[in-house]
Amino acid sequence: MKQEINPQETNRAYAFEMWMKSPMPMVTLTKTFDVTRLLMLSKRGGWKFTMLLCWCIGKAASRIEEFRMLPEGDKLYQYDKLAIDVIVNNCKGGINSCSIPYTENLEQFNAEYLSRTQKVSESCESITIEDAMVIGTSAMVETELDSIVNQYSGVFNNPMVMWGKYRKGWFKTTLPISFQFHHTQMDGGDAARFLGELQGCVNEIK
């Protein structure tokens, strides 16, 4: 469910006053992750690497209160559900977006991920979830990237998690991940805590 809330009654009151009218309210943090476990599970269990990472993103975000709120226009909204949006290559050579509802059940999330992305690929029509706080993702796995800074349109205020190709070493596999967020939604400390939670989820996934 999505509902408008009074910013003055939240812990984002000061940020709302400071950043809602900023011409560039987005902040990007980049951290290099150890994704050795995800790659191992992907190869041994037949799971898609991107799906596993998206599930970890959802799980980490579910632990951060600020992910339940999002500024839109000149208002602040609260959500009781999260979703992860992925970019899908469609059958006509273009791209579409596809939102997958987050659930703590990995097998259920995987089933939704596979069915929804296949439907989007075949239909060339995007799937969106209007009543969930959507976390965008963008995976450019053809090349290694150190960092990604996304454009700001002033329309899409949702947080974005972006990455390129993972880097295999002798003993571990690493992946730089960029996290962009609207400063009204969260502060740098909240974003850093999310990145820490994300590494923890990657380490703990079973």
MOJOSUL-V170685 format. One record per pair of residues at least 4 apart in sequence whose ideal C-beta (glycine too) atoms are under 6 Angstrom apart, sorted by sequence separation. I is the first residue (numbers start at 1). J is the second residue. D is the distance in whole Angstrom. If there is no record, write none. Layout:
i:I j:J d:D
i:I j:J d:D
This chain:
i:12 j:16 d:5
i:15 j:19 d:6
i:16 j:20 d:6
i:35 j:39 d:6
i:40 j:44 d:6
i:41 j:45 d:5
i:90 j:94 d:5
i:112 j:116 d:6
i:119 j:123 d:6
i:181 j:185 d:6
i:186 j:190 d:4
i:7 j:12 d:6
i:8 j:13 d:5
i:42 j:47 d:5
i:47 j:52 d:5
i:71 j:76 d:5
i:72 j:77 d:6
i:103 j:108 d:5
i:168 j:173 d:5
i:181 j:186 d:6
i:186 j:191 d:6
i:7 j:13 d:5
i:19 j:25 d:4
i:41 j:47 d:6
i:61 j:67 d:4
i:89 j:95 d:6
i:90 j:96 d:5
i:103 j:109 d:5
i:42 j:49 d:4
i:70 j:77 d:6
i:120 j:127 d:6
i:166 j:173 d:5
i:167 j:174 d:5
i:87 j:95 d:5
i:88 j:96 d:5
i:7 j:16 d:4
i:69 j:78 d:5
i:166 j:175 d:4
i:68 j:78 d:6
i:88 j:98 d:5
i:150 j:160 d:5
i:181 j:191 d:5
i:68 j:79 d:6
i:116 j:127 d:6
i:85 j:97 d:5
i:86 j:98 d:5
i:100 j:112 d:5
i:163 j:175 d:6
i:179 j:191 d:6
i:100 j:113 d:5
i:38 j:52 d:5
i:85 j:99 d:5
i:148 j:162 d:4
i:163 j:177 d:5
i:83 j:99 d:5
i:84 j:100 d:5
i:100 j:116 d:6
i:162 j:178 d:5
i:83 j:101 d:5
i:84 j:102 d:6
i:98 j:116 d:5
i:161 j:179 d:5
i:83 j:102 d:6
i:98 j:117 d:5
i:145 j:164 d:3
i:82 j:102 d:4
i:144 j:164 d:5
i:160 j:180 d:4
i:61 j:82 d:6
i:143 j:164 d:6
i:144 j:165 d:5
i:98 j:120 d:4
i:136 j:158 d:5
i:143 j:165 d:6
i:159 j:181 d:4
i:58 j:82 d:6
i:96 j:120 d:5
i:134 j:158 d:5
i:135 j:159 d:5
i:136 j:160 d:4
i:137 j:161 d:5
i:138 j:162 d:4
i:139 j:163 d:6
i:140 j:164 d:5
i:141 j:165 d:5
i:157 j:182 d:5
i:58 j:84 d:5
i:99 j:127 d:6
i:88 j:117 d:5
i:97 j:126 d:5
i:98 j:127 d:5
i:99 j:128 d:5
i:54 j:84 d:5
i:91 j:121 d:6
i:96 j:126 d:4
i:99 j:129 d:4
i:146 j:176 d:6
i:148 j:178 d:4
i:150 j:180 d:5
i:90 j:121 d:5
i:91 j:122 d:6
i:147 j:178 d:5
i:88 j:120 d:5
i:92 j:124 d:5
i:88 j:121 d:5
i:90 j:124 d:4
i:99 j:134 d:6
i:58 j:102 d:3
i:83 j:129 d:5
i:83 j:132 d:4
i:85 j:134 d:5
i:82 j:132 d:6
i:55 j:106 d:6
i:81 j:132 d:4
i:82 j:133 d:5
i:83 j:134 d:5
i:84 j:135 d:5
i:85 j:136 d:5
i:86 j:137 d:5
i:87 j:138 d:6
i:79 j:132 d:6
i:55 j:109 d:5
i:79 j:133 d:4
i:51 j:110 d:6
i:51 j:113 d:5
i:70 j:133 d:6
i:7 j:76 d:5
i:4 j:75 d:5
i:5 j:76 d:6
i:4 j:77 d:6
i:5 j:78 d:5
i:61 j:135 d:6
i:2 j:77 d:6
i:3 j:78 d:6
i:2 j:79 d:5
i:1 j:80 d:5
i:71 j:157 d:5
i:50 j:139 d:5
i:57 j:161 d:5
i:71 j:182 d:6
i:71 j:184 d:4
i:70 j:185 d:6
i:30 j:147 d:4
i:66 j:185 d:6
i:66 j:186 d:4
i:28 j:149 d:5
i:66 j:190 d:5
i:26 j:152 d:5
i:2 j:131 d:5
i:1 j:131 d:6
i:64 j:194 d:5
i:35 j:166 d:6
i:39 j:173 d:5
i:60 j:194 d:6
i:63 j:197 d:5
i:36 j:172 d:4
i:36 j:173 d:5
i:60 j:197 d:4
i:34 j:172 d:5
i:35 j:173 d:5
i:60 j:198 d:4
i:35 j:175 d:5
i:60 j:201 d:5
i:32 j:174 d:5
i:33 j:175 d:5
i:56 j:198 d:6
i:59 j:201 d:5
i:32 j:176 d:5
i:33 j:177 d:6
i:56 j:201 d:4
i:30 j:176 d:6
i:56 j:202 d:5
i:30 j:178 d:5
i:28 j:178 d:6
i:29 j:179 d:5
i:28 j:180 d:5
i:26 j:180 d:6
i:27 j:181 d:6
i:27 j:183 d:5
i:25 j:182 d:5
i:25 j:183 d:5
i:29 j:191 d:5
i:19 j:183 d:4
i:20 j:184 d:6
i:31 j:195 d:5
i:38 j:202 d:6
i:19 j:184 d:5
i:33 j:199 d:6
i:16 j:184 d:5
i:15 j:184 d:5
